[in-house]
């Protein structure tokens, strides 16, 4: 309350300050705020006018932001236009909804989608569908039966009210700690289904809606809407209509529910695999935890579960599941740090003597144990810290040496820097395998785990 009152007083003070200015627009002075009764009355009227203009400007900005958030579909309807309708119009709209459900046929404008392509990666765009406003209203009206179905059938789904991705990740870390204290070994398989929405076959989705006992009328109307004509908008140009055979429209209020339905039989089968200690999903992100008494057993169980799930995904016509798409976060952090250091080094300028002295002092501090990560304050020390951790040597600022196999790199040329980044990734992979073998007292995996499973 005090903050709100302060802001209100601040707005009045600002208004008075501007209104006190002379006719040429010169700002007023605080020393002239007190005057005669007539002057105060005149100031009050000016302030009211100023605040009215300020309120109208804020209202216009709010409406513009609201229009951007609540963008309508290709039929031109918007939430704002529906809010201005008389109550009788809402009764007629409810009648249309009831008749559509009775005859199980959607209105024609529900089958027209405007698709906006938003950048996701340098090589991938994310299609966002703007469905009809009336279709979205119908989805919200029927969310009760859908939520009831979710509560009764999706035990492993964590994308529910009250949960967050962070809570799921922290819970998994806690399970790992408990597993270690119990003398067990745990492996977590995390799967991100790339472009999942775009790869869902609509015919297969219809079959799984029936198998899952999803509310039939809601599923039928949603599928008819998904099968409608889609128009891609790029640079304010509308494409010709595209009739899809697959793809859940991202932007549909029930898209996440349809994703759950599609994944349900796959996850149901995976939940019965040997050694599974936990299974959870967040829409199209899947996490499976395997636990056993020995590292060899838990590794076999995790591989078997992964291969089983991958086979079920292939049966579902999803071909984007690839283990080689996963990046080691340790390697990512180190490579990005070294790349940033190369950029800083190239922009330093011709006089590199001060930089070289700072580099050599930092290297000596890390190698002699006088410096650690508590002393890291910038990109130079961070780069040295990462690379000395990998046992690399640095005769000079522009010359780096790799211990095994012995290799020297000239950083003044681009090919030398590119080779450094590649060999860093290899060294981190080897160091990770060495640490894993040491942790599990299993020297057989010191050169890496052989993921090949004999058939």
ABEGO torsion letter per residue (X at the ends): XAAAAAAAAAAAAAAAAAAABBAAGBBBBAAAABBBAAAAAAAAAAAAAAAAAAAAAAAAAAAAAAAAAABBBAAGBBAAAAAABBAAAAAAAAAAAAAAAAAGBBBAAAABBBBBBBBABAABBBBBBBBBAAAAAAAAAAAAAAAAAAAAABAABABBBGBBAAAAAAAAAAAAAAAAAAGBBBBBBBBBBBGAAAABBAAAAAAAAAAAGBBAAAAAAAAAAAABBBBBBBGGBBBBBBBBABEBBBGBAAAAAAAAAAAAAAAAAAAABBGBABBBBBGABBBBBBBBABAAAAAAAAAAAAAAAAAAAAAAGBAABBAAABBBAAAAAAAAAAAAAAAAAAAAEABAAAAAAAAAAAAAAAAAGABBAAABABAAAAAAAAAAAAGBBBABAABBBBAOBBBBBBAABAAAAAAAAAAAAAAAAAAAAAAAAAAAGBAAAAAEBBABBBX
